[in-house]
């Protein structure tokens, strides 16, 4: 998963928005729902 999305997330979070924006990215990957928060924390939830 890291190799597939690292470049996209690095670009997206390289100049993050203000804290009040509360940005996060959610996507599915190999039966997981993945959430990456503005502070860099990631959550993986198995979907099936």
PyMOL Python script that loads the backbone (N, CA, C, O; Angstrom):
from pymol import cmd

cmd.read_pdbstr("""\
ATOM      1  N   UNK A   1       0.827  -1.171   0.000  1.00  0.00           N
ATOM      2  CA  UNK A   1       0.000   0.000   0.000  1.00  0.00           C
ATOM      3  C   UNK A   1       0.877   1.242   0.000  1.00  0.00           C
ATOM      4  O   UNK A   1       0.585   2.216  -0.695  1.00  0.00           O
ATOM      5  N   UNK A   2       1.944   1.209   0.773  1.00  0.00           N
ATOM      6  CA  UNK A   2       2.834   2.372   0.877  1.00  0.00           C
ATOM      7  C   UNK A   2       3.337   2.806  -0.494  1.00  0.00           C
ATOM      8  O   UNK A   2       3.309   3.994  -0.814  1.00  0.00           O
ATOM      9  N   UNK A   3       3.791   1.867  -1.299  1.00  0.00           N
ATOM     10  CA  UNK A   3       4.334   2.198  -2.620  1.00  0.00           C
ATOM     11  C   UNK A   3       3.269   2.759  -3.556  1.00  0.00           C
ATOM     12  O   UNK A   3       3.592   3.525  -4.465  1.00  0.00           O
ATOM     13  N   UNK A   4       2.026   2.397  -3.353  1.00  0.00           N
ATOM     14  CA  UNK A   4       0.956   2.840  -4.245  1.00  0.00           C
ATOM     15  C   UNK A   4       0.490   4.263  -3.955  1.00  0.00           C
ATOM     16  O   UNK A   4       0.131   4.992  -4.880  1.00  0.00           O
ATOM     17  N   UNK A   5       0.490   4.665  -2.691  1.00  0.00           N
ATOM     18  CA  UNK A   5      -0.105   5.969  -2.357  1.00  0.00           C
ATOM     19  C   UNK A   5       0.867   6.954  -1.721  1.00  0.00           C
ATOM     20  O   UNK A   5       0.499   8.103  -1.477  1.00  0.00           O
ATOM     21  N   UNK A   6       2.084   6.538  -1.449  1.00  0.00           N
ATOM     22  CA  UNK A   6       3.014   7.425  -0.753  1.00  0.00           C
ATOM     23  C   UNK A   6       3.228   8.739  -1.500  1.00  0.00           C
ATOM     24  O   UNK A   6       3.176   9.805  -0.886  1.00  0.00           O
ATOM     25  N   UNK A   7       3.463   8.688  -2.792  1.00  0.00           N
ATOM     26  CA  UNK A   7       3.699   9.905  -3.562  1.00  0.00           C
ATOM     27  C   UNK A   7       2.507  10.833  -3.532  1.00  0.00           C
ATOM     28  O   UNK A   7       2.664  12.046  -3.391  1.00  0.00           O
ATOM     29  N   UNK A   8       1.311  10.274  -3.663  1.00  0.00           N
ATOM     30  CA  UNK A   8       0.098  11.083  -3.646  1.00  0.00           C
ATOM     31  C   UNK A   8      -0.087  11.749  -2.286  1.00  0.00           C
ATOM     32  O   UNK A   8      -0.386  12.942  -2.220  1.00  0.00           O
ATOM     33  N   UNK A   9       0.084  11.002  -1.214  1.00  0.00           N
ATOM     34  CA  UNK A   9      -0.091  11.572   0.121  1.00  0.00           C
ATOM     35  C   UNK A   9       1.007  12.576   0.460  1.00  0.00           C
ATOM     36  O   UNK A   9       0.745  13.597   1.096  1.00  0.00           O
ATOM     37  N   UNK A  10       2.225  12.285   0.038  1.00  0.00           N
ATOM     38  CA  UNK A  10       3.322  13.221   0.300  1.00  0.00           C
ATOM     39  C   UNK A  10       3.029  14.569  -0.344  1.00  0.00           C
ATOM     40  O   UNK A  10       3.216  15.616   0.276  1.00  0.00           O
ATOM     41  N   UNK A  11       2.572  14.537  -1.577  1.00  0.00           N
ATOM     42  CA  UNK A  11       2.237  15.776  -2.289  1.00  0.00           C
ATOM     43  C   UNK A  11       1.068  16.492  -1.622  1.00  0.00           C
ATOM     44  O   UNK A  11       1.092  17.710  -1.447  1.00  0.00           O
ATOM     45  N   UNK A  12       0.061  15.736  -1.258  1.00  0.00           N
ATOM     46  CA  UNK A  12      -1.141  16.317  -0.655  1.00  0.00           C
ATOM     47  C   UNK A  12      -0.859  16.958   0.691  1.00  0.00           C
ATOM     48  O   UNK A  12      -1.395  18.025   0.994  1.00  0.00           O
ATOM     49  N   UNK A  13      -0.023  16.321   1.505  1.00  0.00           N
ATOM     50  CA  UNK A  13       0.232  16.807   2.855  1.00  0.00           C
ATOM     51  C   UNK A  13       1.514  17.629   2.973  1.00  0.00           C
ATOM     52  O   UNK A  13       1.882  18.018   4.082  1.00  0.00           O
ATOM     53  N   UNK A  14       2.202  17.905   1.868  1.00  0.00           N
ATOM     54  CA  UNK A  14       3.457  18.649   1.959  1.00  0.00           C
ATOM     55  C   UNK A  14       3.226  20.095   2.396  1.00  0.00           C
ATOM     56  O   UNK A  14       4.071  20.674   3.078  1.00  0.00           O
ATOM     57  N   UNK A  15       2.117  20.669   2.020  1.00  0.00           N
ATOM     58  CA  UNK A  15       1.739  22.005   2.492  1.00  0.00           C
ATOM     59  C   UNK A  15       0.306  21.908   2.992  1.00  0.00           C
ATOM     60  O   UNK A  15      -0.624  22.341   2.311  1.00  0.00           O
ATOM     61  N   UNK A  16       0.127  21.339   4.187  1.00  0.00           N
ATOM     62  CA  UNK A  16      -1.229  21.073   4.680  1.00  0.00           C
ATOM     63  C   UNK A  16      -2.008  22.359   4.919  1.00  0.00           C
ATOM     64  O   UNK A  16      -1.432  23.423   5.144  1.00  0.00           O
ATOM     65  N   UNK A  17      -3.314  22.239   4.866  1.00  0.00           N
ATOM     66  CA  UNK A  17      -4.164  23.390   5.140  1.00  0.00           C
ATOM     67  C   UNK A  17      -4.137  23.748   6.621  1.00  0.00           C
ATOM     68  O   UNK A  17      -3.556  23.031   7.435  1.00  0.00           O
ATOM     69  N   UNK A  18      -4.758  24.840   6.952  1.00  0.00           N
ATOM     70  CA  UNK A  18      -4.847  25.267   8.351  1.00  0.00           C
ATOM     71  C   UNK A  18      -5.557  24.205   9.180  1.00  0.00           C
ATOM     72  O   UNK A  18      -6.390  23.470   8.651  1.00  0.00           O
ATOM     73  N   UNK A  19      -5.239  24.109  10.488  1.00  0.00           N
ATOM     74  CA  UNK A  19      -5.852  23.098  11.347  1.00  0.00           C
ATOM     75  C   UNK A  19      -7.379  23.113  11.324  1.00  0.00           C
ATOM     76  O   UNK A  19      -8.010  22.065  11.467  1.00  0.00           O
ATOM     77  N   UNK A  20      -7.973  24.282  11.145  1.00  0.00           N
ATOM     78  CA  UNK A  20      -9.438  24.315  11.144  1.00  0.00           C
ATOM     79  C   UNK A  20     -10.044  23.624   9.922  1.00  0.00           C
ATOM     80  O   UNK A  20     -11.245  23.354   9.907  1.00  0.00           O
ATOM     81  N   UNK A  21      -9.250  23.337   8.911  1.00  0.00           N
ATOM     82  CA  UNK A  21      -9.763  22.639   7.729  1.00  0.00           C
ATOM     83  C   UNK A  21     -10.068  21.178   8.038  1.00  0.00           C
ATOM     84  O   UNK A  21     -10.949  20.594   7.408  1.00  0.00           O
ATOM     85  N   UNK A  22      -9.366  20.576   8.986  1.00  0.00           N
ATOM     86  CA  UNK A  22      -9.557  19.186   9.393  1.00  0.00           C
ATOM     87  C   UNK A  22      -9.605  18.247   8.189  1.00  0.00           C
ATOM     88  O   UNK A  22     -10.557  17.487   8.015  1.00  0.00           O
ATOM     89  N   UNK A  23      -8.573  18.311   7.374  1.00  0.00           N
ATOM     90  CA  UNK A  23      -8.480  17.504   6.167  1.00  0.00           C
ATOM     91  C   UNK A  23      -8.179  16.047   6.496  1.00  0.00           C
ATOM     92  O   UNK A  23      -7.425  15.751   7.423  1.00  0.00           O
ATOM     93  N   UNK A  24      -8.785  15.132   5.715  1.00  0.00           N
ATOM     94  CA  UNK A  24      -8.448  13.718   5.788  1.00  0.00           C
ATOM     95  C   UNK A  24      -8.724  13.098   4.430  1.00  0.00           C
ATOM     96  O   UNK A  24      -9.521  13.605   3.639  1.00  0.00           O
ATOM     97  N   UNK A  25      -8.037  11.978   4.180  1.00  0.00           N
ATOM     98  CA  UNK A  25      -8.203  11.247   2.928  1.00  0.00           C
ATOM     99  C   UNK A  25      -8.681   9.856   3.282  1.00  0.00           C
ATOM    100  O   UNK A  25      -8.113   9.200   4.156  1.00  0.00           O
ATOM    101  N   UNK A  26      -9.735   9.399   2.598  1.00  0.00           N
ATOM    102  CA  UNK A  26     -10.260   8.046   2.806  1.00  0.00           C
ATOM    103  C   UNK A  26     -10.281   7.328   1.464  1.00  0.00           C
ATOM    104  O   UNK A  26     -10.646   7.902   0.438  1.00  0.00           O
ATOM    105  N   UNK A  27      -9.878   6.048   1.495  1.00  0.00           N
ATOM    106  CA  UNK A  27      -9.927   5.239   0.279  1.00  0.00           C
ATOM    107  C   UNK A  27      -9.926   3.766   0.657  1.00  0.00           C
ATOM    108  O   UNK A  27      -9.580   3.399   1.780  1.00  0.00           O
ATOM    109  N   UNK A  28     -10.316   2.934  -0.289  1.00  0.00           N
ATOM    110  CA  UNK A  28     -10.310   1.482  -0.110  1.00  0.00           C
ATOM    111  C   UNK A  28      -9.103   0.894  -0.819  1.00  0.00           C
ATOM    112  O   UNK A  28      -8.712   1.350  -1.894  1.00  0.00           O
ATOM    113  N   UNK A  29      -8.510  -0.142  -0.192  1.00  0.00           N
ATOM    114  CA  UNK A  29      -7.375  -0.828  -0.789  1.00  0.00           C
ATOM    115  C   UNK A  29      -7.330  -2.254  -0.274  1.00  0.00           C
ATOM    116  O   UNK A  29      -7.184  -2.478   0.928  1.00  0.00           O
ATOM    117  N   UNK A  30      -7.452  -3.209  -1.161  1.00  0.00           N
ATOM    118  CA  UNK A  30      -7.385  -4.639  -0.805  1.00  0.00           C
ATOM    119  C   UNK A  30      -8.192  -4.964   0.444  1.00  0.00           C
ATOM    120  O   UNK A  30      -7.652  -5.476   1.424  1.00  0.00           O
ATOM    121  N   UNK A  31      -9.473  -4.666   0.405  1.00  0.00           N
ATOM    122  CA  UNK A  31     -10.421  -4.975   1.480  1.00  0.00           C
ATOM    123  C   UNK A  31     -10.179  -4.213   2.781  1.00  0.00           C
ATOM    124  O   UNK A  31     -10.598  -4.661   3.849  1.00  0.00           O
ATOM    125  N   UNK A  32      -9.519  -3.087   2.698  1.00  0.00           N
ATOM    126  CA  UNK A  32      -9.344  -2.206   3.857  1.00  0.00           C
ATOM    127  C   UNK A  32      -9.888  -0.828   3.524  1.00  0.00           C
ATOM    128  O   UNK A  32      -9.741  -0.348   2.400  1.00  0.00           O
ATOM    129  N   UNK A  33     -10.512  -0.198   4.501  1.00  0.00           N
ATOM    130  CA  UNK A  33     -10.901   1.209   4.399  1.00  0.00           C
ATOM    131  C   UNK A  33      -9.817   1.980   5.143  1.00  0.00           C
ATOM    132  O   UNK A  33      -9.630   1.781   6.343  1.00  0.00           O
ATOM    133  N   UNK A  34      -9.103   2.855   4.444  1.00  0.00           N
ATOM    134  CA  UNK A  34      -7.953   3.543   5.017  1.00  0.00           C
ATOM    135  C   UNK A  34      -8.276   5.027   5.135  1.00  0.00           C
ATOM    136  O   UNK A  34      -8.752   5.652   4.186  1.00  0.00           O
ATOM    137  N   UNK A  35      -8.012   5.575   6.309  1.00  0.00           N
ATOM    138  CA  UNK A  35      -8.209   6.995   6.552  1.00  0.00           C
ATOM    139  C   UNK A  35      -6.874   7.589   6.970  1.00  0.00           C
ATOM    140  O   UNK A  35      -6.235   7.092   7.898  1.00  0.00           O
ATOM    141  N   UNK A  36      -6.450   8.642   6.296  1.00  0.00           N
ATOM    142  CA  UNK A  36      -5.222   9.362   6.645  1.00  0.00           C
ATOM    143  C   UNK A  36      -5.650  10.765   7.070  1.00  0.00           C
ATOM    144  O   UNK A  36      -6.238  11.512   6.287  1.00  0.00           O
ATOM    145  N   UNK A  37      -5.348  11.107   8.315  1.00  0.00           N
ATOM    146  CA  UNK A  37      -5.736  12.395   8.860  1.00  0.00           C
ATOM    147  C   UNK A  37      -4.695  13.464   8.544  1.00  0.00           C
ATOM    148  O   UNK A  37      -3.576  13.152   8.136  1.00  0.00           O
ATOM    149  N   UNK A  38      -5.067  14.710   8.733  1.00  0.00           N
ATOM    150  CA  UNK A  38      -4.187  15.839   8.431  1.00  0.00           C
ATOM    151  C   UNK A  38      -2.878  15.766   9.209  1.00  0.00           C
ATOM    152  O   UNK A  38      -1.843  16.208   8.711  1.00  0.00           O
ATOM    153  N   UNK A  39      -2.905  15.216  10.422  1.00  0.00           N
ATOM    154  CA  UNK A  39      -1.688  15.143  11.232  1.00  0.00           C
ATOM    155  C   UNK A  39      -0.805  13.953  10.861  1.00  0.00           C
ATOM    156  O   UNK A  39       0.243  13.752  11.476  1.00  0.00           O
ATOM    157  N   UNK A  40      -1.214  13.153   9.855  1.00  0.00           N
ATOM    158  CA  UNK A  40      -0.406  12.027   9.401  1.00  0.00           C
ATOM    159  C   UNK A  40      -0.817  10.693   9.968  1.00  0.00           C
ATOM    160  O   UNK A  40      -0.320   9.664   9.512  1.00  0.00           O
ATOM    161  N   UNK A  41      -1.716  10.664  10.956  1.00  0.00           N
ATOM    162  CA  UNK A  41      -2.194   9.400  11.498  1.00  0.00           C
ATOM    163  C   UNK A  41      -2.996   8.655  10.444  1.00  0.00           C
ATOM    164  O   UNK A  41      -3.736   9.256   9.665  1.00  0.00           O
ATOM    165  N   UNK A  42      -2.836   7.322  10.430  1.00  0.00           N
ATOM    166  CA  UNK A  42      -3.588   6.502   9.478  1.00  0.00           C
ATOM    167  C   UNK A  42      -4.357   5.433  10.234  1.00  0.00           C
ATOM    168  O   UNK A  42      -3.866   4.879  11.218  1.00  0.00           O
ATOM    169  N   UNK A  43      -5.567   5.145   9.768  1.00  0.00           N
ATOM    170  CA  UNK A  43      -6.401   4.109  10.383  1.00  0.00           C
ATOM    171  C   UNK A  43      -6.782   3.121   9.288  1.00  0.00           C
ATOM    172  O   UNK A  43      -7.216   3.521   8.208  1.00  0.00           O
ATOM    173  N   UNK A  44      -6.619   1.825   9.569  1.00  0.00           N
ATOM    174  CA  UNK A  44      -6.937   0.752   8.641  1.00  0.00           C
ATOM    175  C   UNK A  44      -8.075  -0.077   9.228  1.00  0.00           C
ATOM    176  O   UNK A  44      -7.956  -0.586  10.343  1.00  0.00           O
ATOM    177  N   UNK A  45      -9.179  -0.219   8.491  1.00  0.00           N
ATOM    178  CA  UNK A  45     -10.313  -1.008   8.953  1.00  0.00           C
ATOM    179  C   UNK A  45     -10.615  -2.051   7.888  1.00  0.00           C
ATOM    180  O   UNK A  45     -10.881  -1.709   6.736  1.00  0.00           O
ATOM    181  N   UNK A  46     -10.573  -3.331   8.274  1.00  0.00           N
ATOM    182  CA  UNK A  46     -10.853  -4.412   7.329  1.00  0.00           C
ATOM    183  C   UNK A  46     -12.327  -4.381   6.964  1.00  0.00           C
ATOM    184  O   UNK A  46     -13.191  -4.282   7.836  1.00  0.00           O
ATOM    185  N   UNK A  47     -12.611  -4.466   5.664  1.00  0.00           N
ATOM    186  CA  UNK A  47     -13.996  -4.360   5.207  1.00  0.00           C
ATOM    187  C   UNK A  47     -14.581  -5.690   4.750  1.00  0.00           C
ATOM    188  O   UNK A  47     -15.775  -5.750   4.456  1.00  0.00           O
ATOM    189  N   UNK A  48     -13.817  -6.722   4.682  1.00  0.00           N
ATOM    190  CA  UNK A  48     -14.387  -7.972   4.233  1.00  0.00           C
ATOM    191  C   UNK A  48     -13.469  -9.129   4.242  1.00  0.00           C
ATOM    192  O   UNK A  48     -13.865 -10.235   3.877  1.00  0.00           O
TER     193      UNK A  48
END
""", "prot")
cmd.dss("prot")
cmd.show_as("cartoon", "prot")
cmd.util.cbc("prot")
cmd.orient("prot")
